[in-house]
Structure formats: C-alpha cells, structure tokens
Amino acid sequence: MSILRVTKYGESILRQKLKPVDYKELAPKLPQLLKDMEETCLAVRGVGLAANQIGLDYRMALILIPESDEENAPLKRYVIINPKILSMRGEKIEEEGCLSLPGLWAEVKRATDVTIQYIDENGVEQVKRARGLLAKAFQHEVDHLDGKLFIDLLDPTLKPEIKKAIKKLRSKWN
C-alpha cells in the first residue's frame, strides 16, 4: 500500500469531466487502487477521494463515513464508479473543505437528501438514498468527477477573497 500524492487546485485534471469507465477493464487494478486510495484518504484525514485527485482519469471515488455518531466509530466504505445523482432534495448551508484546496473552508449550499446510482467495487449496480454527511460527500465527489470544485458553488462576489486565500495557502502546499 502507498500514500498517493493528492492533486492541488490549478492542476488541469481537477477540471476535467471524467468519462465513464469500463468496470471489466478497471476490475484487475481495483483492489490495489482502493487500498492506496483508502490509505491516502485516511492519512490526509479526508472523507472522500476522487480518482482525479490522485491524477487518474477514472470516473470513480471512494468515501469513508463513520457508521455512527459515536467517537471512533468504524468507517463504512463506499466505492462509487460511474456515479450519477438521480435526485436531490432539501438544502443546507454547511462549512466544506477539500483535499485539493488544503486549508480552505467555506460555507456551501448542498442538498440534504440525494439519490445516487453507481457501480460498486464488486461491479454491482447500486441505487442509494443518502442524507447528512453521506449526501454531502456524494455530491462533493460527483462534482470532482464532473470537473467542479466546492469553490465553484460559492457566491461569485466572494471570488476575489477566495483567490487571495488560495494564493496565501498555496505556499504551504507541497
């Protein structure tokens, strides 16, 4: 297993809308890839990691969510391959960050309830309804796969402030 380099804001792969992958072609690489993605996600204390965040143009992401609200609750792993959001309901504004923009946090409006269709790590098509943190994570990761970052959802009047914050933070990124 290895901890992979996380791509940072400004790298072109983060802005690419990724095409669906052929599960059968991806399957042989998947066990090692998922181990590396999980280890990376845990090492950088992330909730999710899209393939383009590690430089790969696969339409897939990994999400690690605590199974309960208890401290040190075990993590449930979701592998979403070729995900599509089927429906979104409700809205909530919450603070959000991103591993590709380390140190930057902002209030983002997201749906509170989403239904998503995807292929899981075993090649089985799934339809999952999610609320709370999982709904937010699904939206965040699908946005990555569509070439969008959470800062794209912010009020345009905040752009100068966000650009200034990114410029300041960039010097700390490796």
VMD Tcl script that builds the backbone (N, CA, C; Angstrom):
set m [mol new atoms 522]
animate dup $m
set s [atomselect $m all]
$s set {name element resname resid chain x y z} {
  {N N MET 1 A 0.845 -1.184 0.000}
  {CA C MET 1 A 0.000 0.000 0.000}
  {C C MET 1 A 0.883 1.238 0.000}
  {N N SER 2 A 0.339 2.298 -0.543}
  {CA C SER 2 A 1.088 3.548 -0.517}
  {C C SER 2 A 0.164 4.746 -0.399}
  {N N ILE 3 A 0.736 5.785 0.198}
  {CA C ILE 3 A 0.026 7.054 0.275}
  {C C ILE 3 A 0.346 7.801 -1.015}
  {N N LEU 4 A -0.690 8.174 -1.727}
  {CA C LEU 4 A -0.541 8.807 -3.023}
  {C C LEU 4 A -0.540 10.328 -2.895}
  {N N ARG 5 A 0.044 10.992 -3.876}
  {CA C ARG 5 A 0.055 12.449 -3.917}
  {C C ARG 5 A -1.336 12.940 -4.315}
  {N N VAL 6 A -1.861 13.907 -3.566}
  {CA C VAL 6 A -3.166 14.493 -3.869}
  {C C VAL 6 A -2.952 15.720 -4.761}
  {N N THR 7 A -3.650 15.742 -5.899}
  {CA C THR 7 A -3.540 16.882 -6.819}
  {C C THR 7 A -4.112 18.118 -6.143}
  {N N LYS 8 A -3.545 19.262 -6.495}
  {CA C LYS 8 A -3.945 20.521 -5.879}
  {C C LYS 8 A -4.620 21.435 -6.901}
  {N N TYR 9 A -5.361 22.379 -6.374}
  {CA C TYR 9 A -6.036 23.397 -7.177}
  {C C TYR 9 A -5.047 23.961 -8.198}
  {N N GLY 10 A -5.503 24.073 -9.445}
  {CA C GLY 10 A -4.654 24.586 -10.514}
  {C C GLY 10 A -4.174 23.489 -11.449}
  {N N GLU 11 A -4.196 22.229 -10.997}
  {CA C GLU 11 A -3.791 21.120 -11.865}
  {C C GLU 11 A -4.983 20.777 -12.768}
  {N N SER 12 A -4.719 20.666 -14.057}
  {CA C SER 12 A -5.785 20.570 -15.058}
  {C C SER 12 A -6.711 19.370 -14.883}
  {N N ILE 13 A -6.219 18.260 -14.358}
  {CA C ILE 13 A -7.076 17.066 -14.229}
  {C C ILE 13 A -8.269 17.324 -13.308}
  {N N LEU 14 A -8.137 18.274 -12.394}
  {CA C LEU 14 A -9.244 18.582 -11.479}
  {C C LEU 14 A -10.408 19.260 -12.194}
  {N N ARG 15 A -10.153 19.796 -13.375}
  {CA C ARG 15 A -11.195 20.499 -14.127}
  {C C ARG 15 A -11.750 19.670 -15.288}
  {N N GLN 16 A -11.315 18.421 -15.401}
  {CA C GLN 16 A -11.808 17.562 -16.476}
  {C C GLN 16 A -13.079 16.838 -16.046}
  {N N LYS 17 A -14.066 16.816 -16.946}
  {CA C LYS 17 A -15.255 15.993 -16.709}
  {C C LYS 17 A -14.861 14.580 -17.145}
  {N N LEU 18 A -14.819 13.674 -16.205}
  {CA C LEU 18 A -14.315 12.330 -16.480}
  {C C LEU 18 A -15.373 11.450 -17.127}
  {N N LYS 19 A -14.930 10.680 -18.116}
  {CA C LYS 19 A -15.833 9.790 -18.843}
  {C C LYS 19 A -16.031 8.504 -18.043}
  {N N PRO 20 A -17.196 7.853 -18.208}
  {CA C PRO 20 A -17.422 6.573 -17.521}
  {C C PRO 20 A -16.331 5.560 -17.862}
  {N N VAL 21 A -16.024 4.735 -16.888}
  {CA C VAL 21 A -15.012 3.693 -17.089}
  {C C VAL 21 A -15.693 2.359 -17.353}
  {N N ASP 22 A -14.962 1.472 -17.988}
  {CA C ASP 22 A -15.418 0.102 -18.218}
  {C C ASP 22 A -15.014 -0.698 -16.979}
  {N N TYR 23 A -15.996 -1.148 -16.227}
  {CA C TYR 23 A -15.695 -1.849 -14.975}
  {C C TYR 23 A -14.784 -3.054 -15.208}
  {N N LYS 24 A -15.030 -3.812 -16.264}
  {CA C LYS 24 A -14.222 -5.020 -16.522}
  {C C LYS 24 A -12.748 -4.679 -16.750}
  {N N GLU 25 A -12.484 -3.535 -17.378}
  {CA C GLU 25 A -11.095 -3.119 -17.576}
  {C C GLU 25 A -10.474 -2.629 -16.271}
  {N N LEU 26 A -11.271 -1.987 -15.445}
  {CA C LEU 26 A -10.790 -1.429 -14.180}
  {C C LEU 26 A -10.622 -2.499 -13.099}
  {N N ALA 27 A -11.445 -3.529 -13.130}
  {CA C ALA 27 A -11.506 -4.538 -12.063}
  {C C ALA 27 A -10.146 -5.102 -11.633}
  {N N PRO 28 A -9.237 -5.478 -12.547}
  {CA C PRO 28 A -7.958 -6.041 -12.092}
  {C C PRO 28 A -7.108 -5.050 -11.280}
  {N N LYS 29 A -7.251 -3.767 -11.563}
  {CA C LYS 29 A -6.471 -2.733 -10.860}
  {C C LYS 29 A -7.141 -2.295 -9.559}
  {N N LEU 30 A -8.435 -2.589 -9.432}
  {CA C LEU 30 A -9.244 -2.033 -8.347}
  {C C LEU 30 A -8.777 -2.386 -6.934}
  {N N PRO 31 A -8.456 -3.642 -6.613}
  {CA C PRO 31 A -8.069 -3.933 -5.218}
  {C C PRO 31 A -6.893 -3.082 -4.727}
  {N N GLN 32 A -5.820 -3.013 -5.506}
  {CA C GLN 32 A -4.658 -2.229 -5.091}
  {C C GLN 32 A -4.971 -0.738 -5.095}
  {N N LEU 33 A -5.685 -0.289 -6.116}
  {CA C LEU 33 A -6.044 1.119 -6.218}
  {C C LEU 33 A -6.875 1.558 -5.010}
  {N N LEU 34 A -7.860 0.743 -4.624}
  {CA C LEU 34 A -8.709 1.090 -3.481}
  {C C LEU 34 A -7.933 1.072 -2.168}
  {N N LYS 35 A -6.997 0.140 -2.011}
  {CA C LYS 35 A -6.157 0.128 -0.806}
  {C C LYS 35 A -5.358 1.419 -0.716}
  {N N ASP 36 A -4.754 1.811 -1.857}
  {CA C ASP 36 A -3.949 3.034 -1.877}
  {C C ASP 36 A -4.813 4.272 -1.647}
  {N N MET 37 A -5.991 4.307 -2.274}
  {CA C MET 37 A -6.887 5.455 -2.088}
  {C C MET 37 A -7.354 5.548 -0.640}
  {N N GLU 38 A -7.692 4.405 -0.043}
  {CA C GLU 38 A -8.149 4.414 1.348}
  {C C GLU 38 A -7.032 4.868 2.279}
  {N N GLU 39 A -5.834 4.340 2.078}
  {CA C GLU 39 A -4.704 4.727 2.921}
  {C C GLU 39 A -4.420 6.227 2.778}
  {N N THR 40 A -4.497 6.728 1.553}
  {CA C THR 40 A -4.276 8.152 1.301}
  {C C THR 40 A -5.341 8.990 1.982}
  {N N CYS 41 A -6.591 8.600 1.814}
  {CA C CYS 41 A -7.717 9.336 2.400}
  {C C CYS 41 A -7.583 9.397 3.923}
  {N N LEU 42 A -7.235 8.280 4.534}
  {CA C LEU 42 A -7.066 8.246 5.988}
  {C C LEU 42 A -5.869 9.091 6.426}
  {N N ALA 43 A -4.769 9.021 5.674}
  {CA C ALA 43 A -3.553 9.751 6.034}
  {C C ALA 43 A -3.769 11.260 6.015}
  {N N VAL 44 A -4.592 11.735 5.093}
  {CA C VAL 44 A -4.827 13.183 4.991}
  {C C VAL 44 A -6.131 13.597 5.687}
  {N N ARG 45 A -6.728 12.648 6.405}
  {CA C ARG 45 A -7.952 12.880 7.183}
  {C C ARG 45 A -9.106 13.384 6.322}
  {N N GLY 46 A -9.285 12.712 5.181}
  {CA C GLY 46 A -10.373 13.066 4.289}
  {C C GLY 46 A -11.590 12.198 4.510}
  {N N VAL 47 A -12.706 12.643 3.953}
  {CA C VAL 47 A -13.945 11.863 3.971}
  {C C VAL 47 A -14.091 11.128 2.646}
  {N N GLY 48 A -13.542 11.728 1.598}
  {CA C GLY 48 A -13.643 11.116 0.287}
  {C C GLY 48 A -12.454 11.492 -0.570}
  {N N LEU 49 A -12.284 10.727 -1.646}
  {CA C LEU 49 A -11.180 10.957 -2.566}
  {C C LEU 49 A -11.614 10.498 -3.948}
  {N N ALA 50 A -11.636 11.441 -4.886}
  {CA C ALA 50 A -11.975 11.116 -6.270}
  {C C ALA 50 A -10.696 10.718 -7.006}
  {N N ALA 51 A -10.824 9.882 -8.034}
  {CA C ALA 51 A -9.659 9.399 -8.766}
  {C C ALA 51 A -8.836 10.544 -9.359}
  {N N ASN 52 A -9.505 11.605 -9.838}
  {CA C ASN 52 A -8.724 12.706 -10.416}
  {C C ASN 52 A -7.930 13.466 -9.352}
  {N N GLN 53 A -8.258 13.265 -8.088}
  {CA C GLN 53 A -7.478 13.889 -7.021}
  {C C GLN 53 A -6.153 13.176 -6.795}
  {N N ILE 54 A -5.996 12.008 -7.420}
  {CA C ILE 54 A -4.705 11.316 -7.374}
  {C C ILE 54 A -4.149 11.178 -8.797}
  {N N GLY 55 A -4.666 12.019 -9.692}
  {CA C GLY 55 A -4.117 12.096 -11.040}
  {C C GLY 55 A -4.644 11.085 -12.044}
  {N N LEU 56 A -5.705 10.354 -11.691}
  {CA C LEU 56 A -6.252 9.343 -12.596}
  {C C LEU 56 A -7.553 9.824 -13.228}
  {N N ASP 57 A -7.745 9.500 -14.492}
  {CA C ASP 57 A -8.969 9.946 -15.166}
  {C C ASP 57 A -10.057 8.870 -15.167}
  {N N TYR 58 A -10.209 8.205 -14.040}
  {CA C TYR 58 A -11.285 7.219 -13.850}
  {C C TYR 58 A -12.476 7.936 -13.213}
  {N N ARG 59 A -13.679 7.633 -13.679}
  {CA C ARG 59 A -14.878 8.213 -13.073}
  {C C ARG 59 A -15.260 7.350 -11.865}
  {N N MET 60 A -14.512 7.544 -10.800}
  {CA C MET 60 A -14.758 6.788 -9.567}
  {C C MET 60 A -14.232 7.562 -8.370}
  {N N ALA 61 A -14.805 7.254 -7.215}
  {CA C ALA 61 A -14.371 7.887 -5.970}
  {C C ALA 61 A -14.579 6.910 -4.821}
  {N N LEU 62 A -13.904 7.202 -3.732}
  {CA C LEU 62 A -14.001 6.426 -2.508}
  {C C LEU 62 A -14.470 7.378 -1.417}
  {N N ILE 63 A -15.391 6.913 -0.589}
  {CA C ILE 63 A -15.903 7.716 0.533}
  {C C ILE 63 A -15.802 6.862 1.791}
  {N N LEU 64 A -15.318 7.461 2.864}
  {CA C LEU 64 A -15.198 6.791 4.161}
  {C C LEU 64 A -15.992 7.595 5.186}
  {N N ILE 65 A -17.089 7.014 5.666}
  {CA C ILE 65 A -18.014 7.704 6.569}
  {C C ILE 65 A -18.164 6.895 7.861}
  {N N PRO 66 A -18.097 7.562 9.020}
  {CA C PRO 66 A -18.334 6.828 10.271}
  {C C PRO 66 A -19.728 6.176 10.257}
  {N N GLU 67 A -19.789 4.953 10.746}
  {CA C GLU 67 A -21.066 4.224 10.763}
  {C C GLU 67 A -22.055 4.792 11.762}
  {N N SER 68 A -21.559 5.539 12.751}
  {CA C SER 68 A -22.443 6.162 13.738}
  {C C SER 68 A -21.814 7.460 14.206}
  {N N ASP 69 A -22.522 8.168 15.096}
  {CA C ASP 69 A -22.013 9.433 15.627}
  {C C ASP 69 A -21.052 9.226 16.794}
  {N N GLU 70 A -20.887 7.973 17.215}
  {CA C GLU 70 A -20.001 7.693 18.346}
  {C C GLU 70 A -18.553 8.000 17.977}
  {N N GLU 71 A -17.796 8.455 18.973}
  {CA C GLU 71 A -16.378 8.720 18.743}
  {C C GLU 71 A -15.687 7.405 18.393}
  {N N ASN 72 A -14.779 7.434 17.445}
  {CA C ASN 72 A -14.026 6.259 16.969}
  {C C ASN 72 A -14.927 5.172 16.373}
  {N N ALA 73 A -16.082 5.575 15.850}
  {CA C ALA 73 A -16.970 4.607 15.192}
  {C C ALA 73 A -16.255 4.041 13.967}
  {N N PRO 74 A -16.485 2.756 13.656}
  {CA C PRO 74 A -15.865 2.193 12.446}
  {C C PRO 74 A -16.344 2.935 11.201}
  {N N LEU 75 A -15.494 2.955 10.185}
  {CA C LEU 75 A -15.829 3.643 8.945}
  {C C LEU 75 A -16.494 2.695 7.955}
  {N N LYS 76 A -17.503 3.198 7.280}
  {CA C LYS 76 A -18.150 2.453 6.197}
  {C C LYS 76 A -17.561 2.991 4.900}
  {N N ARG 77 A -17.168 2.085 4.026}
  {CA C ARG 77 A -16.536 2.476 2.766}
  {C C ARG 77 A -17.535 2.365 1.625}
  {N N TYR 78 A -17.603 3.431 0.848}
  {CA C TYR 78 A -18.401 3.439 -0.379}
  {C C TYR 78 A -17.453 3.654 -1.542}
  {N N VAL 79 A -17.536 2.790 -2.524}
  {CA C VAL 79 A -16.795 2.964 -3.764}
  {C C VAL 79 A -17.849 3.247 -4.819}
  {N N ILE 80 A -17.745 4.410 -5.440}
  {CA C ILE 80 A -18.749 4.804 -6.431}
  {C C ILE 80 A -18.060 4.926 -7.796}
  {N N ILE 81 A -18.451 4.057 -8.684}
  {CA C ILE 81 A -17.896 4.027 -10.040}
  {C C ILE 81 A -19.004 4.466 -10.991}
  {N N ASN 82 A -18.675 5.396 -11.884}
  {CA C ASN 82 A -19.631 5.955 -12.841}
  {C C ASN 82 A -20.904 6.458 -12.153}
  {N N PRO 83 A -20.757 7.240 -11.074}
  {CA C PRO 83 A -21.948 7.687 -10.342}
  {C C PRO 83 A -22.751 8.735 -11.098}
  {N N LYS 84 A -24.069 8.700 -10.844}
  {CA C LYS 84 A -24.997 9.712 -11.360}
  {C C LYS 84 A -25.928 10.066 -10.214}
  {N N ILE 85 A -26.116 11.340 -9.985}
  {CA C ILE 85 A -27.093 11.763 -8.983}
  {C C ILE 85 A -28.447 11.777 -9.672}
  {N N LEU 86 A -29.389 10.988 -9.144}
  {CA C LEU 86 A -30.713 10.859 -9.734}
  {C C LEU 86 A -31.672 11.916 -9.221}
  {N N SER 87 A -31.539 12.271 -7.938}
  {CA C SER 87 A -32.425 13.296 -7.377}
  {C C SER 87 A -31.753 13.963 -6.188}
  {N N MET 88 A -32.158 15.210 -5.964}
  {CA C MET 88 A -31.660 15.987 -4.824}
  {C C MET 88 A -32.844 16.717 -4.210}
  {N N ARG 89 A -32.906 16.688 -2.871}
  {CA C ARG 89 A -33.990 17.350 -2.159}
  {C C ARG 89 A -33.421 18.121 -0.974}
  {N N GLY 90 A -34.140 19.164 -0.600}
  {CA C GLY 90 A -33.757 19.969 0.560}
  {C C GLY 90 A -32.477 20.745 0.298}
  {N N GLU 91 A -32.148 21.603 1.234}
  {CA C GLU 91 A -30.866 22.298 1.126}
  {C C GLU 91 A -30.400 22.744 2.497}
  {N N LYS 92 A -29.084 22.785 2.613}
  {CA C LYS 92 A -28.459 23.176 3.863}
  {C C LYS 92 A -27.125 23.839 3.527}
  {N N ILE 93 A -26.793 24.849 4.295}
  {CA C ILE 93 A -25.501 25.501 4.123}
  {C C ILE 93 A -24.607 25.058 5.269}
  {N N GLU 94 A -23.466 24.473 4.896}
  {CA C GLU 94 A -22.507 23.987 5.887}
  {C C GLU 94 A -21.096 24.277 5.406}
  {N N GLU 95 A -20.181 24.304 6.362}
  {CA C GLU 95 A -18.780 24.506 6.022}
  {C C GLU 95 A -18.258 23.273 5.276}
  {N N GLU 96 A -17.447 23.536 4.271}
  {CA C GLU 96 A -16.907 22.451 3.457}
  {C C GLU 96 A -15.465 22.786 3.103}
  {N N GLY 97 A -14.673 21.756 2.963}
  {CA C GLY 97 A -13.285 21.896 2.540}
  {C C GLY 97 A -12.984 20.844 1.489}
  {N N CYS 98 A -11.739 20.783 1.061}
  {CA C CYS 98 A -11.362 19.847 0.006}
  {C C CYS 98 A -9.878 19.526 0.127}
  {N N LEU 99 A -9.537 18.264 -0.096}
  {CA C LEU 99 A -8.140 17.847 -0.021}
  {C C LEU 99 A -7.294 18.509 -1.102}
  {N N SER 100 A -7.910 18.938 -2.186}
  {CA C SER 100 A -7.178 19.603 -3.268}
  {C C SER 100 A -7.042 21.110 -3.037}
  {N N LEU 101 A -7.652 21.596 -1.985}
  {CA C LEU 101 A -7.535 23.003 -1.570}
  {C C LEU 101 A -7.270 23.018 -0.067}
  {N N PRO 102 A -6.173 22.401 0.375}
  {CA C PRO 102 A -5.953 22.248 1.813}
  {C C PRO 102 A -5.892 23.582 2.555}
  {N N GLY 103 A -6.643 23.618 3.660}
  {CA C GLY 103 A -6.669 24.804 4.499}
  {C C GLY 103 A -7.776 25.782 4.171}
  {N N LEU 104 A -8.466 25.569 3.053}
  {CA C LEU 104 A -9.541 26.476 2.654}
  {C C LEU 104 A -10.885 25.870 3.047}
  {N N TRP 105 A -11.680 26.646 3.733}
  {CA C TRP 105 A -13.020 26.224 4.154}
  {C C TRP 105 A -13.999 27.330 3.805}
  {N N ALA 106 A -15.209 26.945 3.402}
  {CA C ALA 106 A -16.226 27.946 3.085}
  {C C ALA 106 A -17.608 27.338 3.271}
  {N N GLU 107 A -18.594 28.210 3.468}
  {CA C GLU 107 A -19.989 27.792 3.602}
  {C C GLU 107 A -20.536 27.465 2.210}
  {N N VAL 108 A -21.020 26.233 2.042}
  {CA C VAL 108 A -21.507 25.756 0.744}
  {C C VAL 108 A -22.935 25.253 0.896}
  {N N LYS 109 A -23.775 25.585 -0.076}
  {CA C LYS 109 A -25.158 25.088 -0.081}
  {C C LYS 109 A -25.191 23.750 -0.823}
  {N N ARG 110 A -25.699 22.735 -0.159}
  {CA C ARG 110 A -25.830 21.388 -0.725}
  {C C ARG 110 A -27.229 20.861 -0.438}
  {N N ALA 111 A -27.642 19.894 -1.235}
  {CA C ALA 111 A -28.896 19.185 -0.967}
  {C C ALA 111 A -28.710 18.353 0.305}
  {N N THR 112 A -29.776 18.179 1.062}
  {CA C THR 112 A -29.704 17.396 2.300}
  {C C THR 112 A -30.026 15.924 2.070}
  {N N ASP 113 A -30.596 15.629 0.912}
  {CA C ASP 113 A -31.075 14.277 0.615}
  {C C ASP 113 A -30.819 14.018 -0.872}
  {N N VAL 114 A -30.015 13.003 -1.177}
  {CA C VAL 114 A -29.726 12.679 -2.580}
  {C C VAL 114 A -29.943 11.197 -2.841}
  {N N THR 115 A -30.289 10.905 -4.068}
  {CA C THR 115 A -30.341 9.511 -4.524}
  {C C THR 115 A -29.313 9.398 -5.636}
  {N N ILE 116 A -28.449 8.408 -5.514}
  {CA C ILE 116 A -27.339 8.249 -6.439}
  {C C ILE 116 A -27.334 6.825 -7.011}
  {N N GLN 117 A -26.971 6.722 -8.259}
  {CA C GLN 117 A -26.822 5.425 -8.921}
  {C C GLN 117 A -25.342 5.273 -9.258}
  {N N TYR 118 A -24.793 4.098 -9.015}
  {CA C TYR 118 A -23.374 3.861 -9.270}
  {C C TYR 118 A -23.102 2.365 -9.353}
  {N N ILE 119 A -21.897 2.028 -9.758}
  {CA C ILE 119 A -21.428 0.639 -9.727}
  {C C ILE 119 A -20.512 0.541 -8.513}
  {N N ASP 120 A -20.687 -0.495 -7.699}
  {CA C ASP 120 A -19.841 -0.637 -6.513}
  {C C ASP 120 A -18.542 -1.362 -6.879}
  {N N GLU 121 A -17.699 -1.570 -5.886}
  {CA C GLU 121 A -16.386 -2.174 -6.149}
  {C C GLU 121 A -16.465 -3.624 -6.638}
  {N N ASN 122 A -17.628 -4.243 -6.485}
  {CA C ASN 122 A -17.813 -5.619 -6.970}
  {C C ASN 122 A -18.478 -5.672 -8.342}
  {N N GLY 123 A -18.710 -4.509 -8.933}
  {CA C GLY 123 A -19.320 -4.461 -10.257}
  {C C GLY 123 A -20.833 -4.516 -10.243}
  {N N VAL 124 A -21.431 -4.336 -9.069}
  {CA C VAL 124 A -22.884 -4.409 -8.926}
  {C C VAL 124 A -23.470 -3.001 -8.969}
  {N N GLU 125 A -24.495 -2.817 -9.812}
  {CA C GLU 125 A -25.147 -1.511 -9.871}
  {C C GLU 125 A -25.947 -1.292 -8.594}
  {N N GLN 126 A -25.810 -0.089 -8.045}
  {CA C GLN 126 A -26.485 0.271 -6.800}
  {C C GLN 126 A -27.276 1.556 -6.994}
  {N N VAL 127 A -28.357 1.680 -6.247}
  {CA C VAL 127 A -29.073 2.944 -6.129}
  {C C VAL 127 A -29.175 3.178 -4.623}
  {N N LYS 128 A -28.660 4.316 -4.170}
  {CA C LYS 128 A -28.588 4.584 -2.733}
  {C C LYS 128 A -29.142 5.967 -2.444}
  {N N ARG 129 A -30.009 6.036 -1.463}
  {CA C ARG 129 A -30.503 7.324 -0.977}
  {C C ARG 129 A -29.689 7.675 0.257}
  {N N ALA 130 A -29.240 8.914 0.323}
  {CA C ALA 130 A -28.382 9.327 1.432}
  {C C ALA 130 A -28.815 10.678 1.975}
  {N N ARG 131 A -28.555 10.840 3.258}
  {CA C ARG 131 A -28.816 12.110 3.947}
  {C C ARG 131 A -27.558 12.495 4.716}
  {N N GLY 132 A -27.542 13.725 5.195}
  {CA C GLY 132 A -26.454 14.171 6.063}
  {C C GLY 132 A -25.093 14.161 5.384}
  {N N LEU 133 A -24.075 13.744 6.154}
  {CA C LEU 133 A -22.695 13.763 5.668}
  {C C LEU 133 A -22.509 12.917 4.416}
  {N N LEU 134 A -23.181 11.776 4.334}
  {CA C LEU 134 A -23.029 10.930 3.145}
  {C C LEU 134 A -23.595 11.626 1.911}
  {N N ALA 135 A -24.725 12.295 2.039}
  {CA C ALA 135 A -25.301 13.039 0.910}
  {C C ALA 135 A -24.332 14.131 0.460}
  {N N LYS 136 A -23.758 14.829 1.423}
  {CA C LYS 136 A -22.793 15.893 1.114}
  {C C LYS 136 A -21.560 15.306 0.423}
  {N N ALA 137 A -21.065 14.174 0.922}
  {CA C ALA 137 A -19.876 13.536 0.337}
  {C C ALA 137 A -20.159 13.051 -1.090}
  {N N PHE 138 A -21.333 12.444 -1.306}
  {CA C PHE 138 A -21.682 12.011 -2.667}
  {C C PHE 138 A -21.652 13.205 -3.623}
  {N N GLN 139 A -22.259 14.312 -3.223}
  {CA C GLN 139 A -22.305 15.497 -4.084}
  {C C GLN 139 A -20.906 16.053 -4.339}
  {N N HIS 140 A -20.095 16.125 -3.306}
  {CA C HIS 140 A -18.745 16.661 -3.419}
  {C C HIS 140 A -17.907 15.810 -4.381}
  {N N GLU 141 A -17.978 14.494 -4.225}
  {CA C GLU 141 A -17.163 13.610 -5.072}
  {C C GLU 141 A -17.669 13.575 -6.514}
  {N N VAL 142 A -18.973 13.568 -6.717}
  {CA C VAL 142 A -19.509 13.605 -8.088}
  {C C VAL 142 A -19.116 14.927 -8.747}
  {N N ASP 143 A -19.136 16.017 -7.983}
  {CA C ASP 143 A -18.663 17.291 -8.522}
  {C C ASP 143 A -17.222 17.156 -9.023}
  {N N HIS 144 A -16.352 16.530 -8.216}
  {CA C HIS 144 A -14.963 16.318 -8.655}
  {C C HIS 144 A -14.923 15.597 -10.002}
  {N N LEU 145 A -15.716 14.548 -10.125}
  {CA C LEU 145 A -15.716 13.739 -11.350}
  {C C LEU 145 A -16.273 14.514 -12.536}
  {N N ASP 146 A -17.020 15.587 -12.247}
  {CA C ASP 146 A -17.546 16.468 -13.293}
  {C C ASP 146 A -16.642 17.682 -13.521}
  {N N GLY 147 A -15.480 17.701 -12.858}
  {CA C GLY 147 A -14.535 18.804 -13.041}
  {C C GLY 147 A -14.867 20.044 -12.248}
  {N N LYS 148 A -15.671 19.897 -11.195}
  {CA C LYS 148 A -16.065 21.052 -10.374}
  {C C LYS 148 A -15.452 20.938 -8.982}
  {N N LEU 149 A -15.189 22.088 -8.390}
  {CA C LEU 149 A -14.695 22.158 -7.023}
  {C C LEU 149 A -15.720 22.903 -6.168}
  {N N PHE 150 A -15.657 22.706 -4.873}
  {CA C PHE 150 A -16.656 23.337 -3.998}
  {C C PHE 150 A -16.644 24.853 -4.109}
  {N N ILE 151 A -15.510 25.437 -4.448}
  {CA C ILE 151 A -15.448 26.898 -4.570}
  {C C ILE 151 A -16.285 27.399 -5.748}
  {N N ASP 152 A -16.591 26.516 -6.704}
  {CA C ASP 152 A -17.436 26.906 -7.841}
  {C C ASP 152 A -18.883 27.152 -7.406}
  {N N LEU 153 A -19.248 26.642 -6.235}
  {CA C LEU 153 A -20.615 26.781 -5.734}
  {C C LEU 153 A -20.804 28.032 -4.877}
  {N N LEU 154 A -19.719 28.753 -4.646}
  {CA C LEU 154 A -19.784 29.923 -3.770}
  {C C LEU 154 A -20.327 31.133 -4.507}
  {N N ASP 155 A -20.821 32.074 -3.744}
  {CA C ASP 155 A -21.307 33.343 -4.276}
  {C C ASP 155 A -20.176 33.989 -5.083}
  {N N PRO 156 A -20.438 34.365 -6.343}
  {CA C PRO 156 A -19.393 34.961 -7.184}
  {C C PRO 156 A -18.743 36.212 -6.591}
  {N N THR 157 A -19.465 36.909 -5.723}
  {CA C THR 157 A -18.881 38.112 -5.120}
  {C C THR 157 A -17.730 37.771 -4.165}
  {N N LEU 158 A -17.632 36.483 -3.764}
  {CA C LEU 158 A -16.553 36.052 -2.862}
  {C C LEU 158 A -15.275 35.687 -3.619}
  {N N LYS 159 A -15.336 35.659 -4.964}
  {CA C LYS 159 A -14.174 35.215 -5.754}
  {C C LYS 159 A -12.877 35.947 -5.419}
  {N N PRO 160 A -12.878 37.279 -5.334}
  {CA C PRO 160 A -11.606 37.950 -5.009}
  {C C PRO 160 A -11.027 37.495 -3.663}
  {N N GLU 161 A -11.905 37.337 -2.680}
  {CA C GLU 161 A -11.483 36.889 -1.348}
  {C C GLU 161 A -10.936 35.457 -1.407}
  {N N ILE 162 A -11.611 34.580 -2.152}
  {CA C ILE 162 A -11.183 33.180 -2.295}
  {C C ILE 162 A -9.831 33.113 -3.019}
  {N N LYS 163 A -9.687 33.891 -4.092}
  {CA C LYS 163 A -8.414 33.911 -4.834}
  {C C LYS 163 A -7.265 34.341 -3.935}
  {N N LYS 164 A -7.521 35.347 -3.105}
  {CA C LYS 164 A -6.497 35.842 -2.182}
  {C C LYS 164 A -6.128 34.755 -1.167}
  {N N ALA 165 A -7.144 34.066 -0.642}
  {CA C ALA 165 A -6.908 32.992 0.335}
  {C C ALA 165 A -6.119 31.846 -0.299}
  {N N ILE 166 A -6.465 31.481 -1.538}
  {CA C ILE 166 A -5.760 30.392 -2.228}
  {C C ILE 166 A -4.306 30.780 -2.462}
  {N N LYS 167 A -4.075 32.012 -2.887}
  {CA C LYS 167 A -2.705 32.483 -3.140}
  {C C LYS 167 A -1.861 32.364 -1.874}
  {N N LYS 168 A -2.446 32.737 -0.746}
  {CA C LYS 168 A -1.751 32.666 0.544}
  {C C LYS 168 A -1.484 31.205 0.957}
  {N N LEU 169 A -2.487 30.335 0.772}
  {CA C LEU 169 A -2.366 28.932 1.169}
  {C C LEU 169 A -1.408 28.145 0.264}
  {N N ARG 170 A -1.361 28.505 -1.014}
  {CA C ARG 170 A -0.545 27.752 -1.986}
  {C C ARG 170 A 0.895 27.591 -1.562}
  {N N SER 171 A 1.443 28.569 -0.882}
  {CA C SER 171 A 2.845 28.499 -0.467}
  {C C SER 171 A 3.084 27.363 0.536}
  {N N LYS 172 A 2.021 26.908 1.195}
  {CA C LYS 172 A 2.139 25.828 2.186}
  {C C LYS 172 A 1.897 24.448 1.583}
  {N N TRP 173 A 1.373 24.416 0.332}
  {CA C TRP 173 A 1.092 23.134 -0.307}
  {C C TRP 173 A 2.371 22.541 -0.859}
  {N N ASN 174 A 2.489 21.223 -0.772}
  {CA C ASN 174 A 3.674 20.585 -1.366}
  {C C ASN 174 A 3.305 19.749 -2.546}
}
mol reanalyze $m
mol bondsrecalc $m
mol representation Tube
mol addrep $m
